[in-house]
Amino acid sequence: MPAVRSHRYSVAESDLEEFLARRSSLIATVRETHPGLTRAVLIRLEDGAYDDTWYWETAEQMDAALAAVATFPEAPLTMALTRDGTVLNGRVVDQR
């Protein structure tokens, strides 16, 4: 069953370009080392915060990647440019 990990955070406008480059590098590394990441969607919300949702083929693939997050040097570099972050994991119940 598909799974998602959703992050909500803020990024200073002056850091956005660097954040996007770091995020892109992080996504590439995750895909190279942990199959199953089908898409990563970043949305700027009305309040200026960002919703960053990563979609996985299975919960097991997502869990394996999360367990290895400490091995991705891009992760702390990317998240260092965010503030006020929250994270939620979920399982897809219905999609049309």
Backbone as XML, in Angstrom:
<?xml version="1.0"?>
<chain id="A" units="angstrom">
  <residue number="1" name="MET">
    <atom name="N" x="0.837" y="-1.175" z="0.000"/>
    <atom name="CA" x="0.000" y="0.000" z="0.000"/>
    <atom name="C" x="0.887" y="1.244" z="0.000"/>
  </residue>
  <residue number="2" name="PRO">
    <atom name="N" x="0.579" y="2.231" z="-0.826"/>
    <atom name="CA" x="1.386" y="3.453" z="-0.875"/>
    <atom name="C" x="1.403" y="4.197" z="0.461"/>
  </residue>
  <residue number="3" name="ALA">
    <atom name="N" x="2.487" y="4.921" z="0.678"/>
    <atom name="CA" x="2.651" y="5.703" z="1.897"/>
    <atom name="C" x="3.164" y="7.089" z="1.530"/>
  </residue>
  <residue number="4" name="VAL">
    <atom name="N" x="2.967" y="8.029" z="2.449"/>
    <atom name="CA" x="3.435" y="9.398" z="2.235"/>
    <atom name="C" x="4.114" y="9.917" z="3.495"/>
  </residue>
  <residue number="5" name="ARG">
    <atom name="N" x="5.020" y="10.839" z="3.282"/>
    <atom name="CA" x="5.619" y="11.604" z="4.383"/>
    <atom name="C" x="5.444" y="13.057" z="3.999"/>
  </residue>
  <residue number="6" name="SER">
    <atom name="N" x="4.803" y="13.791" z="4.871"/>
    <atom name="CA" x="4.490" y="15.182" z="4.591"/>
    <atom name="C" x="5.208" y="16.082" z="5.596"/>
  </residue>
  <residue number="7" name="HIS">
    <atom name="N" x="5.930" y="17.059" z="5.073"/>
    <atom name="CA" x="6.628" y="18.048" z="5.885"/>
    <atom name="C" x="5.952" y="19.392" z="5.640"/>
  </residue>
  <residue number="8" name="ARG">
    <atom name="N" x="5.859" y="20.171" z="6.679"/>
    <atom name="CA" x="5.400" y="21.556" z="6.529"/>
    <atom name="C" x="6.430" y="22.415" z="7.226"/>
  </residue>
  <residue number="9" name="TYR">
    <atom name="N" x="6.928" y="23.436" z="6.539"/>
    <atom name="CA" x="7.964" y="24.287" z="7.096"/>
    <atom name="C" x="7.993" y="25.605" z="6.354"/>
  </residue>
  <residue number="10" name="SER">
    <atom name="N" x="8.793" y="26.511" z="6.880"/>
    <atom name="CA" x="9.028" y="27.803" z="6.231"/>
    <atom name="C" x="10.466" y="27.852" z="5.745"/>
  </residue>
  <residue number="11" name="VAL">
    <atom name="N" x="10.691" y="28.621" z="4.699"/>
    <atom name="CA" x="12.024" y="28.861" z="4.156"/>
    <atom name="C" x="12.117" y="30.356" z="3.867"/>
  </residue>
  <residue number="12" name="ALA">
    <atom name="N" x="13.167" y="30.976" z="4.327"/>
    <atom name="CA" x="13.360" y="32.395" z="4.038"/>
    <atom name="C" x="13.498" y="32.588" z="2.534"/>
  </residue>
  <residue number="13" name="GLU">
    <atom name="N" x="12.900" y="33.636" z="2.025"/>
    <atom name="CA" x="12.949" y="33.907" z="0.583"/>
    <atom name="C" x="14.393" y="33.956" z="0.087"/>
  </residue>
  <residue number="14" name="SER">
    <atom name="N" x="15.275" y="34.504" z="0.896"/>
    <atom name="CA" x="16.684" y="34.616" z="0.506"/>
    <atom name="C" x="17.381" y="33.249" z="0.433"/>
  </residue>
  <residue number="15" name="ASP">
    <atom name="N" x="16.805" y="32.222" z="1.065"/>
    <atom name="CA" x="17.384" y="30.874" z="1.068"/>
    <atom name="C" x="16.713" y="29.934" z="0.073"/>
  </residue>
  <residue number="16" name="LEU">
    <atom name="N" x="15.658" y="30.390" z="-0.577"/>
    <atom name="CA" x="14.845" y="29.480" z="-1.386"/>
    <atom name="C" x="15.633" y="28.815" z="-2.511"/>
  </residue>
  <residue number="17" name="GLU">
    <atom name="N" x="16.405" y="29.554" z="-3.256"/>
    <atom name="CA" x="17.149" y="28.960" z="-4.379"/>
    <atom name="C" x="18.111" y="27.879" z="-3.883"/>
  </residue>
  <residue number="18" name="GLU">
    <atom name="N" x="18.834" y="28.168" z="-2.819"/>
    <atom name="CA" x="19.765" y="27.177" z="-2.252"/>
    <atom name="C" x="18.992" y="25.984" z="-1.687"/>
  </residue>
  <residue number="19" name="PHE">
    <atom name="N" x="17.879" y="26.248" z="-1.028"/>
    <atom name="CA" x="17.059" y="25.159" z="-0.495"/>
    <atom name="C" x="16.608" y="24.224" z="-1.618"/>
  </residue>
  <residue number="20" name="LEU">
    <atom name="N" x="16.125" y="24.783" z="-2.719"/>
    <atom name="CA" x="15.654" y="23.960" z="-3.832"/>
    <atom name="C" x="16.787" y="23.112" z="-4.418"/>
  </residue>
  <residue number="21" name="ALA">
    <atom name="N" x="17.972" y="23.660" z="-4.508"/>
    <atom name="CA" x="19.118" y="22.893" z="-5.011"/>
    <atom name="C" x="19.466" y="21.754" z="-4.062"/>
  </residue>
  <residue number="22" name="ARG">
    <atom name="N" x="19.482" y="22.049" z="-2.767"/>
    <atom name="CA" x="19.793" y="21.006" z="-1.779"/>
    <atom name="C" x="18.710" y="19.939" z="-1.751"/>
  </residue>
  <residue number="23" name="ARG">
    <atom name="N" x="17.461" y="20.353" z="-1.826"/>
    <atom name="CA" x="16.346" y="19.396" z="-1.833"/>
    <atom name="C" x="16.448" y="18.480" z="-3.041"/>
  </residue>
  <residue number="24" name="SER">
    <atom name="N" x="16.780" y="19.033" z="-4.191"/>
    <atom name="CA" x="16.929" y="18.243" z="-5.405"/>
    <atom name="C" x="18.033" y="17.199" z="-5.246"/>
  </residue>
  <residue number="25" name="SER">
    <atom name="N" x="19.138" y="17.591" z="-4.664"/>
    <atom name="CA" x="20.240" y="16.665" z="-4.419"/>
    <atom name="C" x="19.827" y="15.572" z="-3.442"/>
  </residue>
  <residue number="26" name="LEU">
    <atom name="N" x="19.104" y="15.941" z="-2.399"/>
    <atom name="CA" x="18.624" y="14.960" z="-1.427"/>
    <atom name="C" x="17.694" y="13.945" z="-2.086"/>
  </residue>
  <residue number="27" name="ILE">
    <atom name="N" x="16.771" y="14.414" z="-2.891"/>
    <atom name="CA" x="15.836" y="13.513" z="-3.576"/>
    <atom name="C" x="16.598" y="12.549" z="-4.481"/>
  </residue>
  <residue number="28" name="ALA">
    <atom name="N" x="17.585" y="13.046" z="-5.202"/>
    <atom name="CA" x="18.384" y="12.183" z="-6.088"/>
    <atom name="C" x="19.117" y="11.110" z="-5.289"/>
  </residue>
  <residue number="29" name="THR">
    <atom name="N" x="19.682" y="11.478" z="-4.159"/>
    <atom name="CA" x="20.389" y="10.507" z="-3.326"/>
    <atom name="C" x="19.436" y="9.459" z="-2.775"/>
  </residue>
  <residue number="30" name="VAL">
    <atom name="N" x="18.291" y="9.887" z="-2.298"/>
    <atom name="CA" x="17.310" y="8.937" z="-1.774"/>
    <atom name="C" x="16.894" y="7.968" z="-2.871"/>
  </residue>
  <residue number="31" name="ARG">
    <atom name="N" x="16.614" y="8.461" z="-4.049"/>
    <atom name="CA" x="16.195" y="7.590" z="-5.155"/>
    <atom name="C" x="17.290" y="6.604" z="-5.555"/>
  </residue>
  <residue number="32" name="GLU">
    <atom name="N" x="18.545" y="7.031" z="-5.511"/>
    <atom name="CA" x="19.657" y="6.149" z="-5.863"/>
    <atom name="C" x="19.843" y="5.026" z="-4.859"/>
  </residue>
  <residue number="33" name="THR">
    <atom name="N" x="19.602" y="5.314" z="-3.597"/>
    <atom name="CA" x="19.905" y="4.347" z="-2.538"/>
    <atom name="C" x="18.696" y="3.605" z="-1.991"/>
  </residue>
  <residue number="34" name="HIS">
    <atom name="N" x="17.511" y="4.139" z="-2.195"/>
    <atom name="CA" x="16.289" y="3.528" z="-1.655"/>
    <atom name="C" x="15.170" y="3.628" z="-2.690"/>
  </residue>
  <residue number="35" name="PRO">
    <atom name="N" x="14.944" y="2.556" z="-3.434"/>
    <atom name="CA" x="13.881" y="2.593" z="-4.447"/>
    <atom name="C" x="12.511" y="2.768" z="-3.808"/>
  </residue>
  <residue number="36" name="GLY">
    <atom name="N" x="11.601" y="3.263" z="-4.598"/>
    <atom name="CA" x="10.225" y="3.371" z="-4.140"/>
    <atom name="C" x="9.694" y="4.776" z="-4.024"/>
  </residue>
  <residue number="37" name="LEU">
    <atom name="N" x="10.575" y="5.781" z="-4.025"/>
    <atom name="CA" x="10.107" y="7.168" z="-3.987"/>
    <atom name="C" x="9.580" y="7.511" z="-5.371"/>
  </residue>
  <residue number="38" name="THR">
    <atom name="N" x="8.253" y="7.647" z="-5.486"/>
    <atom name="CA" x="7.637" y="7.851" z="-6.801"/>
    <atom name="C" x="7.538" y="9.325" z="-7.182"/>
  </residue>
  <residue number="39" name="ARG">
    <atom name="N" x="7.368" y="10.192" z="-6.192"/>
    <atom name="CA" x="7.338" y="11.626" z="-6.479"/>
    <atom name="C" x="7.501" y="12.405" z="-5.186"/>
  </residue>
  <residue number="40" name="ALA">
    <atom name="N" x="7.978" y="13.616" z="-5.334"/>
    <atom name="CA" x="8.125" y="14.539" z="-4.211"/>
    <atom name="C" x="7.557" y="15.874" z="-4.687"/>
  </residue>
  <residue number="41" name="VAL">
    <atom name="N" x="6.522" y="16.336" z="-4.017"/>
    <atom name="CA" x="5.788" y="17.523" z="-4.452"/>
    <atom name="C" x="5.939" y="18.626" z="-3.406"/>
  </residue>
  <residue number="42" name="LEU">
    <atom name="N" x="6.464" y="19.770" z="-3.838"/>
    <atom name="CA" x="6.627" y="20.919" z="-2.961"/>
    <atom name="C" x="5.600" y="21.971" z="-3.359"/>
  </residue>
  <residue number="43" name="ILE">
    <atom name="N" x="4.803" y="22.394" z="-2.390"/>
    <atom name="CA" x="3.736" y="23.368" z="-2.636"/>
    <atom name="C" x="3.932" y="24.565" z="-1.719"/>
  </residue>
  <residue number="44" name="ARG">
    <atom name="N" x="3.909" y="25.747" z="-2.306"/>
    <atom name="CA" x="3.919" y="26.962" z="-1.483"/>
    <atom name="C" x="2.474" y="27.284" z="-1.126"/>
  </residue>
  <residue number="45" name="LEU">
    <atom name="N" x="2.195" y="27.352" z="0.146"/>
    <atom name="CA" x="0.846" y="27.595" z="0.633"/>
    <atom name="C" x="0.549" y="29.086" z="0.724"/>
  </residue>
  <residue number="46" name="GLU">
    <atom name="N" x="-0.710" y="29.417" z="0.878"/>
    <atom name="CA" x="-1.143" y="30.817" z="0.934"/>
    <atom name="C" x="-0.441" y="31.613" z="2.021"/>
  </residue>
  <residue number="47" name="ASP">
    <atom name="N" x="-0.124" y="30.949" z="3.138"/>
    <atom name="CA" x="0.501" y="31.653" z="4.251"/>
    <atom name="C" x="2.015" y="31.785" z="4.101"/>
  </residue>
  <residue number="48" name="GLY">
    <atom name="N" x="2.559" y="31.318" z="2.969"/>
    <atom name="CA" x="3.985" y="31.416" z="2.718"/>
    <atom name="C" x="4.778" y="30.203" z="3.155"/>
  </residue>
  <residue number="49" name="ALA">
    <atom name="N" x="4.160" y="29.305" z="3.918"/>
    <atom name="CA" x="4.816" y="28.062" z="4.329"/>
    <atom name="C" x="4.825" y="27.100" z="3.141"/>
  </residue>
  <residue number="50" name="TYR">
    <atom name="N" x="5.576" y="26.026" z="3.279"/>
    <atom name="CA" x="5.663" y="25.009" z="2.228"/>
    <atom name="C" x="5.148" y="23.673" z="2.745"/>
  </residue>
  <residue number="51" name="ASP">
    <atom name="N" x="4.463" y="22.970" z="1.884"/>
    <atom name="CA" x="4.065" y="21.584" z="2.143"/>
    <atom name="C" x="4.889" y="20.729" z="1.178"/>
  </residue>
  <residue number="52" name="ASP">
    <atom name="N" x="5.665" y="19.815" z="1.733"/>
    <atom name="CA" x="6.576" y="18.982" z="0.949"/>
    <atom name="C" x="6.175" y="17.527" z="1.189"/>
  </residue>
  <residue number="53" name="THR">
    <atom name="N" x="5.495" y="16.931" z="0.229"/>
    <atom name="CA" x="4.981" y="15.576" z="0.396"/>
    <atom name="C" x="5.725" y="14.626" z="-0.522"/>
  </residue>
  <residue number="54" name="TRP">
    <atom name="N" x="6.240" y="13.550" z="0.083"/>
    <atom name="CA" x="6.978" y="12.518" z="-0.638"/>
    <atom name="C" x="6.121" y="11.263" z="-0.685"/>
  </residue>
  <residue number="55" name="TYR">
    <atom name="N" x="5.942" y="10.722" z="-1.878"/>
    <atom name="CA" x="5.082" y="9.562" z="-2.100"/>
    <atom name="C" x="5.944" y="8.324" z="-2.340"/>
  </residue>
  <residue number="56" name="TRP">
    <atom name="N" x="5.611" y="7.246" z="-1.660"/>
    <atom name="CA" x="6.360" y="5.994" z="-1.726"/>
    <atom name="C" x="5.466" y="4.866" z="-2.213"/>
  </residue>
  <residue number="57" name="GLU">
    <atom name="N" x="6.048" y="3.916" z="-2.943"/>
    <atom name="CA" x="5.290" y="2.748" z="-3.405"/>
    <atom name="C" x="4.749" y="1.942" z="-2.234"/>
  </residue>
  <residue number="58" name="THR">
    <atom name="N" x="5.574" y="1.783" z="-1.182"/>
    <atom name="CA" x="5.136" y="1.013" z="-0.013"/>
    <atom name="C" x="5.620" y="1.685" z="1.269"/>
  </residue>
  <residue number="59" name="ALA">
    <atom name="N" x="4.951" y="1.371" z="2.356"/>
    <atom name="CA" x="5.363" y="1.877" z="3.659"/>
    <atom name="C" x="6.718" y="1.307" z="4.050"/>
  </residue>
  <residue number="60" name="GLU">
    <atom name="N" x="7.000" y="0.078" z="3.668"/>
    <atom name="CA" x="8.277" y="-0.544" z="3.994"/>
    <atom name="C" x="9.443" y="0.195" z="3.336"/>
  </residue>
  <residue number="61" name="GLN">
    <atom name="N" x="9.249" y="0.624" z="2.084"/>
    <atom name="CA" x="10.300" y="1.386" z="1.393"/>
    <atom name="C" x="10.514" y="2.740" z="2.059"/>
  </residue>
  <residue number="62" name="MET">
    <atom name="N" x="9.435" y="3.392" z="2.441"/>
    <atom name="CA" x="9.544" y="4.666" z="3.133"/>
    <atom name="C" x="10.254" y="4.476" z="4.469"/>
  </residue>
  <residue number="63" name="ASP">
    <atom name="N" x="9.851" y="3.470" z="5.220"/>
    <atom name="CA" x="10.452" y="3.223" z="6.530"/>
    <atom name="C" x="11.950" y="2.922" z="6.413"/>
  </residue>
  <residue number="64" name="ALA">
    <atom name="N" x="12.343" y="2.176" z="5.385"/>
    <atom name="CA" x="13.763" y="1.859" z="5.191"/>
    <atom name="C" x="14.563" y="3.131" z="4.902"/>
  </residue>
  <residue number="65" name="ALA">
    <atom name="N" x="14.023" y="3.995" z="4.081"/>
    <atom name="CA" x="14.714" y="5.249" z="3.783"/>
    <atom name="C" x="14.798" y="6.136" z="5.024"/>
  </residue>
  <residue number="66" name="LEU">
    <atom name="N" x="13.728" y="6.201" z="5.789"/>
    <atom name="CA" x="13.741" y="7.014" z="7.009"/>
    <atom name="C" x="14.747" y="6.476" z="8.019"/>
  </residue>
  <residue number="67" name="ALA">
    <atom name="N" x="14.875" y="5.155" z="8.098"/>
    <atom name="CA" x="15.838" y="4.549" z="9.019"/>
    <atom name="C" x="17.275" y="4.895" z="8.625"/>
  </residue>
  <residue number="68" name="ALA">
    <atom name="N" x="17.493" y="5.184" z="7.343"/>
    <atom name="CA" x="18.829" y="5.479" z="6.844"/>
    <atom name="C" x="19.091" y="6.974" z="6.688"/>
  </residue>
  <residue number="69" name="VAL">
    <atom name="N" x="18.174" y="7.816" z="7.150"/>
    <atom name="CA" x="18.297" y="9.263" z="6.901"/>
    <atom name="C" x="19.624" y="9.822" z="7.409"/>
  </residue>
  <residue number="70" name="ALA">
    <atom name="N" x="20.176" y="9.256" z="8.454"/>
    <atom name="CA" x="21.452" y="9.752" z="8.986"/>
    <atom name="C" x="22.608" y="9.537" z="8.006"/>
  </residue>
  <residue number="71" name="THR">
    <atom name="N" x="22.428" y="8.664" z="7.020"/>
    <atom name="CA" x="23.488" y="8.400" z="6.037"/>
    <atom name="C" x="23.411" y="9.349" z="4.835"/>
  </residue>
  <residue number="72" name="PHE">
    <atom name="N" x="22.411" y="10.205" z="4.799"/>
    <atom name="CA" x="22.253" y="11.159" z="3.704"/>
    <atom name="C" x="22.800" y="12.510" z="4.147"/>
  </residue>
  <residue number="73" name="PRO">
    <atom name="N" x="24.016" y="12.886" z="3.732"/>
    <atom name="CA" x="24.554" y="14.166" z="4.191"/>
    <atom name="C" x="23.717" y="15.355" z="3.744"/>
  </residue>
  <residue number="74" name="GLU">
    <atom name="N" x="22.943" y="15.188" z="2.678"/>
    <atom name="CA" x="22.108" y="16.297" z="2.180"/>
    <atom name="C" x="20.940" y="16.615" z="3.113"/>
  </residue>
  <residue number="75" name="ALA">
    <atom name="N" x="20.509" y="15.640" z="3.909"/>
    <atom name="CA" x="19.326" y="15.854" z="4.751"/>
    <atom name="C" x="19.512" y="16.994" z="5.749"/>
  </residue>
  <residue number="76" name="PRO">
    <atom name="N" x="20.540" y="16.962" z="6.601"/>
    <atom name="CA" x="20.668" y="18.094" z="7.540"/>
    <atom name="C" x="21.014" y="19.406" z="6.843"/>
  </residue>
  <residue number="77" name="LEU">
    <atom name="N" x="21.735" y="19.330" z="5.732"/>
    <atom name="CA" x="22.062" y="20.558" z="4.993"/>
    <atom name="C" x="20.801" y="21.207" z="4.425"/>
  </residue>
  <residue number="78" name="THR">
    <atom name="N" x="19.899" y="20.381" z="3.928"/>
    <atom name="CA" x="18.642" y="20.881" z="3.367"/>
    <atom name="C" x="17.750" y="21.432" z="4.472"/>
  </residue>
  <residue number="79" name="MET">
    <atom name="N" x="17.553" y="20.649" z="5.515"/>
    <atom name="CA" x="16.635" y="21.051" z="6.570"/>
    <atom name="C" x="17.164" y="22.223" z="7.394"/>
  </residue>
  <residue number="80" name="ALA">
    <atom name="N" x="18.469" y="22.490" z="7.336"/>
    <atom name="CA" x="19.035" y="23.636" z="8.053"/>
    <atom name="C" x="18.483" y="24.957" z="7.527"/>
  </residue>
  <residue number="81" name="LEU">
    <atom name="N" x="17.967" y="24.944" z="6.311"/>
    <atom name="CA" x="17.411" y="26.166" z="5.716"/>
    <atom name="C" x="15.917" y="26.329" z="6.007"/>
  </residue>
  <residue number="82" name="THR">
    <atom name="N" x="15.349" y="25.419" z="6.788"/>
    <atom name="CA" x="13.918" y="25.506" z="7.117"/>
    <atom name="C" x="13.745" y="25.918" z="8.575"/>
  </residue>
  <residue number="83" name="ARG">
    <atom name="N" x="12.535" y="26.324" z="8.891"/>
    <atom name="CA" x="12.188" y="26.633" z="10.289"/>
    <atom name="C" x="10.718" y="26.286" z="10.510"/>
  </residue>
  <residue number="84" name="ASP">
    <atom name="N" x="10.370" y="26.110" z="11.784"/>
    <atom name="CA" x="8.982" y="25.816" z="12.170"/>
    <atom name="C" x="8.455" y="24.563" z="11.482"/>
  </residue>
  <residue number="85" name="GLY">
    <atom name="N" x="9.257" y="23.509" z="11.418"/>
    <atom name="CA" x="8.871" y="22.303" z="10.700"/>
    <atom name="C" x="8.042" y="21.327" z="11.509"/>
  </residue>
  <residue number="86" name="THR">
    <atom name="N" x="7.143" y="20.680" z="10.809"/>
    <atom name="CA" x="6.378" y="19.557" z="11.358"/>
    <atom name="C" x="6.410" y="18.429" z="10.332"/>
  </residue>
  <residue number="87" name="VAL">
    <atom name="N" x="6.252" y="17.203" z="10.807"/>
    <atom name="CA" x="6.303" y="16.033" z="9.929"/>
    <atom name="C" x="5.176" y="15.090" z="10.290"/>
  </residue>
  <residue number="88" name="LEU">
    <atom name="N" x="4.529" y="14.526" z="9.255"/>
    <atom name="CA" x="3.500" y="13.508" z="9.443"/>
    <atom name="C" x="3.734" y="12.393" z="8.441"/>
  </residue>
  <residue number="89" name="ASN">
    <atom name="N" x="3.594" y="11.151" z="8.895"/>
    <atom name="CA" x="3.620" y="9.991" z="8.007"/>
    <atom name="C" x="2.200" y="9.483" z="7.854"/>
  </residue>
  <residue number="90" name="GLY">
    <atom name="N" x="1.894" y="8.906" z="6.702"/>
    <atom name="CA" x="0.555" y="8.370" z="6.499"/>
    <atom name="C" x="0.533" y="7.262" z="5.477"/>
  </residue>
  <residue number="91" name="ARG">
    <atom name="N" x="-0.561" y="6.542" z="5.459"/>
    <atom name="CA" x="-0.795" y="5.472" z="4.498"/>
    <atom name="C" x="-1.964" y="5.882" z="3.615"/>
  </residue>
  <residue number="92" name="VAL">
    <atom name="N" x="-1.842" y="5.654" z="2.324"/>
    <atom name="CA" x="-2.905" y="6.004" z="1.389"/>
    <atom name="C" x="-4.084" y="5.047" z="1.612"/>
  </residue>
  <residue number="93" name="VAL">
    <atom name="N" x="-5.248" y="5.599" z="1.834"/>
    <atom name="CA" x="-6.451" y="4.823" z="2.061"/>
    <atom name="C" x="-7.279" y="4.741" z="0.778"/>
  </residue>
  <residue number="94" name="ASP">
    <atom name="N" x="-7.295" y="5.841" z="0.030"/>
    <atom name="CA" x="-8.070" y="5.895" z="-1.210"/>
    <atom name="C" x="-7.431" y="6.925" z="-2.132"/>
  </residue>
  <residue number="95" name="GLN">
    <atom name="N" x="-7.334" y="6.583" z="-3.390"/>
    <atom name="CA" x="-6.891" y="7.568" z="-4.383"/>
    <atom name="C" x="-7.647" y="7.316" z="-5.670"/>
  </residue>
  <residue number="96" name="ARG">
    <atom name="N" x="-7.971" y="8.374" z="-6.347"/>
    <atom name="CA" x="-8.790" y="8.242" z="-7.576"/>
    <atom name="C" x="-8.131" y="8.964" z="-8.706"/>
  </residue>
</chain>
